[in-house]
Amino acid sequence: MENESGKVFAPLSPGAEKLQSFFMEHLNRLYCAKAHIVERLPDIADAGCFKSIKNAVNEAIERAEVQVHKMDQIYSLFNTKYSFDNVSNLVGFLEKSFTSFQWNMTDPDLGLIMIISYLSFIECLEASSVHILKMLAIKLQNEKLSFLLRDNFVKVDRTLASQLTNMYTESAHY
């Protein structure tokens, strides 16, 4: 495998192989979550209840698409691609969360809190995975890898979740 200077990665020691494997596990989880957003959020972008935040929904999709593209570049550094190995439970959880929200879209309170829960879970997963990925990139000594992570995963964007939270609290009846 080559790093950004064209040098082939040194043969990995057993410890480094484990780190690289752990890196790929976290990258696969993050990819899974972001790909789920790209695949499923368009299903709600035109829903009447989200007209006021349609731009935020579309921006969240666009950000996730860029991040998926950048993760594809990271996979190419390792001459590999995204793998569904070890993420089938995460796929099931995300899909169940999203479809439960869709079934309850007609109930504003329940529907909104379910989509907020879905997005909050993904935000937590992103924050923890990116933190781990950045630390592992330092140990794997690949500057391009570190740059891709630093440049594209600076902080978790909570714009959509914040707007949905505002919608939820504004509709609360005390």
N, C-alpha and C positions, 0 to 999 in steps of 0.2 A: 504494500500500500504506500502511496506517496503522500507527503505533506505538501504544503503550499510552495515550498522551495524546490519541489521535485525530488527530494530525497525519499527513499523508501523507508517506511517505518522500520525501525529495528525489530528483529524478531521479538515478539512479546514474551516476557517472562511469565511464569505461571500466575504471579500476582497481577501483572498487567492484563493478562487475558481475562481474569475475573473482573477487573475494573472495566474493561471494554465490554464485556458481557453485561455487566450491571448498567453501563452507559446505554447500551442498546435497549435494555428492558425499559428504562425510563424514557428514552426517545420514542419507543413504540407506544408507550402509554400516552405521551403527549401528542404524538401524531394521531392516534386513535381519537382522542378527544377533539382535536382541532378538525380532523376530517369529518367527524360527526356533526360539528357545527356547520361546516361547508355543505354537507349533504342534507341536513334536516332543517336548519333555520329558514331556507327559502320556502319551506312548506307553510310558514306562518307570516312571511313578509307582507303578504297582501291581505291578511286577515283584518277584518273591519275593526276589531278591538285594538289593533296595533297601528292604525293609520297615523296617529300622532307621533309615533316613534319609528315609522318605517325607515327613515334615513339611518337611525341608530342600528336597526336590525341589519340593513344592507352594509353599513360600515363594519359591523362585527363580522359579517360573512367575508367581506373583502380582506380584513386583517387576518382572519383565519386562513384564507387562501394564500396570502403572502407567506404566512408562517409555515404552511404545509410545503410550499415551494422551497423555502429555505431549509426545511428539514430534509427534503429530497436531496438538496445539495450536501447536507451533512452525511446522509446515507451514501452518497457517491464517494465521499472521502474514504469511506470504509469498504467501497466496492460491494455494497449490499443495497437492499431495498427494505421498505417497511414489511414487517412480518406480523401476521395475526397470532402467531404463537404467543401464548401467555397473556393475551388481552381479550380472549373471548368472554370472560366474565365482565370485564369493563364494557365491552360492546353491548352485552346484554343489559347491564345496569343503565347505561346511557340511553339505550333504545327504550327500555321500560319507563324510565323517567320522562323521556320526551313524549312517548305515546300516551302515558297517563295524563300529562299536561294537555295534549291535544283532545283527549276524550272529555276533559273538563273545561275547555275553553268557553263554553257557554255560561259557566259559573265564574263571574269575574274574580271573586276573592280566591277561590280554590285554584282556578287556572293561573292567575298571576303568581300566587305563592309557589305553585309547582314549577313554573318556568324560572322563577328566581332561584329556587332550590337547585334546579338542573344547572343553571349558569354558575351558581356559587360553588357547586361541586367541581365543575370544570376549572374555575378560577383557582381553587385550592390545589387541584391536581397540577395545574400549570405552574403555580408558584413553587411548589415543592419540587417538581421534576426539573424545572429550569435551574433552581438552586443547586440541585445535585449534579445536573449536567455540566454546569459551569465549573464546579469543583473538580469533577472528573476530567474535564477538558484540560485543566491545568496539569493534572497528573499524567495524562496521555501525551502531553507536550506537543500539541498541534495548534499553532497560532491561528490558522485559518478556521479551525473548529471553534476556538475561543472567540474569534471575531464574529463568526456567524451567530453564535449564541448571544454575545454581548450586544451586537447590532440589532438583532431582531426580537429579542426577548428581554427588553430593558425592564419593563414592569408590566404587571397584569393590567389590562385595560378593563375597567369596570363601568364604562359608559352605559352600555345597554342594561346591565343589572341595576345600575343607579337609577336610570330612567324608569325601569319597571318597578323598582322599589318606590319611587315617587308616585307612580300611578296607583300602586297598591295602598300606600298610606293616605293619599288624597281621597281615595274612595272609601276609606274606613269610616264607619258610623259609630261614634262614641255615644 
